[in-house]
Amino acid sequence: MAKERRSIRFLVPVLSLVLSAGVVSWGEGVESGPTSTAPTSGASAGEGASIGGSTPDDYVIQVDDVLMLDDGKLRSELTALRGYRVAKDGTIKLIYLGRQQAAGLTKRKLEDKIEKLYDPKYFKNLSITIDVASYTFTIGGEVRSPGVKPLLSGMTIQGAIASAGWFTDFAKESKVIVTRVEDGKRVQKIIDVNDILKGKVGADFLIKPKDDIFVPRGGPF
């Protein structure tokens, strides 16, 4: 078992690299064969920008957008969670700075604003890139990087966990809870990730937009 865990942890950086290579948006109700819907220059609020370097500079940030922040090579605390949802009051909560206005600003103006807000003494050569995620899911509990994540094409529960840095040492891997809304009702599914890693047929499945994944802490029972 220890050998198996070491092998899994070795694969996590590789999986994360593959998962971050590119993102496409899914059409309504489509679970496979997605096509890219990156907006053209001049897109405005509500046009469904997608993540991956494709959001134009003049895209106007709006309420409920999920902003994916990248600070380049620094890899600081600022982008540890990556996903920042714009609240109903139009603000995002930035680490060390609290709530800052985002809605109504263009992508480029918000990037400039964030760069200027952080003290260059602690964030040298800070260069912020923002992308707007059209589709996201949330993952929490015993994973190394919880938060709102962009939904990648064909992402499964295993890929979703890898995008969150994999399990912590305290995770109950056999009881991962996925909550989603189907036909207006909240439904839950319990997933045993160990079955997926063993290659059990049908154990893995596709993640849908707005899914909520929770990894509980393990215990004696």
N, C-alpha and C positions, 0 to 999 in steps of 0.2 A: 504493500500500500504506500509506503514511504517513497519507493522508487517511482510509483505511478504519479504521486503528487509532484515530485521533482520534474518529471517529464512534462506534466501539465503546465507548471510554472515556467518552464523553458519555452513553451509554445505561446504563452500569453503575449509577449512583445511582438511576436511574428503575427499573431492574429490581429492585434491592435493596429499594426502597420497596414495589413491588408484591408481592415475595416475602414481606415481613415483615407484610403486611396481615392475614393470618390463616392458621391451621393447623388441619387436621382429621386425625383418626386413620384409618388404613386398616384394613379388616377383613382377616382371614387370606387371603392369596392374591389379594386384590382389587387391580387396577392402575388402575381408572378408576371414576368415579362414586362416590367415597367419601362417607360421611356423618359428621357430627360426633359424637364420642363423649365430649364433655366431661362429667366426673363431676358429680354433684350434691353439695350440701353434706354434709359428714360422710364423704367418701371416705377410705378408709384405705389402707395400703400394699398394693400388688398390684392395685389396681382400675383401673390404666391411665389415669392422669390425662393430659390433653393440654395442649399449650402454647398460649399466646396470652391470658394473663390469666384462664384458667379454672380453674387449680388452686386448690382451696379452702384456706383458712388452716389447717384442721385435718388436711390430708393429712399422713401420716407418711412421712418420707423413708426409703427403703430402699436396700440394696446394689444396684448396677447401674443405679439411676436416673440419668438425665442431666439435670442442673440447668442451666437457662438463666437466667443472671443479667443483670438490667438495673439500671443505676444512674441511670436517669432522664436528665436533661439533662447530666450530667457527662461521659459517654462516656469514662471513664478506662480505664487499662490493665486494670482489674479485669474489665471486660466485653468486652475486645478479642476474646477467643476465644469467649466466651459459654458454650460447652458444658463443664460440669464433671461427669465421671462419678464416681459414688460407688464407691470401691474396696471390695474384699472385706473390709477391716478397718473399713468404715463411714465412712471419711474422704474429704474432698475436698482437693485441693492448691490453696490460694489464693495468688495472687501476693503476695510480700513476707512472708507469714505461715506458709507451709508447710502441713502437713496439719492439718486441723481436723475434729473429729467432726461428722458430718451425719446418718447413719442413726439412726433412733429419735427424732429431733426432728420436730416439726411444721414445716410450711412457714413459718408465722409466727414460730416461735421461732428457726429458723435465720436468717431475714431479720434479726431483732433482734440475734442473736449476731454476724452479719457486720458490721452497722452499728456495733456497739460495739467490735469488734476493730480497726477501722481508725482511725488517729489523725485526729481532726477538723481538726487543723492542716493536713493535706495533702488530706483528703477532706471539704471543707466541704459541709454540707447533704446528706450521703450518705443516699440512700433506696433500699434494695435491694428489688427485686421478683424472686421466684423462680417459675419455672414448670417443670413436669416434662414433658419431651418423651417421648411414647409411642414415637415412631419417629424414628430418627436415621440419619445416614450420616457417614462420616469423609472428609475431604479434606485432602491434604497435598502437599508439594512446592512447585512454583513458583506459588503463589497468595498473595495479599496478606494473607489472614486464615485460615490453616489451622486445623483442629480438628474437633471433633464439632459437627455442625449438625442442626437440626430438619428433618425431611423434610416438605415441604409437599405439599399435594394436587396431583397431576399434575406434579410437578417432573421436569424433564429434565436431561440432563447440562449443557446450557447454563445453565439456571437454577441448578444446583448450583454451578457455577463463579462465577456472578454473586453468589451468597450468600456466597462466600468472598472477595469484593472484586475478582474477576477475576484474570487472569494477571499475573505480574511481567514485567519486561522480558526476563527470561532463559528464559521458559517455552518448551518445545517443544510448540506447540499442536497439532501433527499426530500426537502420540504419547501422548495422554492414556489412562492405564490404569485400567480399572474392574474391580475384583475382587469377586466375589460367590459365595455358596454356593448351588449348585443340586443337588438330589438327594444331599446330603451331600458333594459334591465342590466344591473351590474352582476356579472358572473365571475366566479373564481375557478382556477384550475391549479392543482398541486402537481408540481413537476419534480421528478427525481433525476437530477442532473447526472448522477452516477450511472443510470441506465443509458443516458445519451453517450457518455464517455466510453461505455462498454460496447457501443454500436447497436444497441437494441432497436429493432425496426419500429418506427412510429413514435419513438420517445421524444424526438425533437419536433419543433413546429415553428411556423413563421410568426414573428411579432407584428402586431398591427399598430397603426397610429393611435396615440394616447393610452396605450397599455401601461399599466402600473405593475412593476415587478418588485417584489419584496423578498429578501433573503433573511430568514430568521436566524437567531443565535441558537447554536446547538446546546443540548442539555443532556441530562442522564436518562431522559425518557423519550 
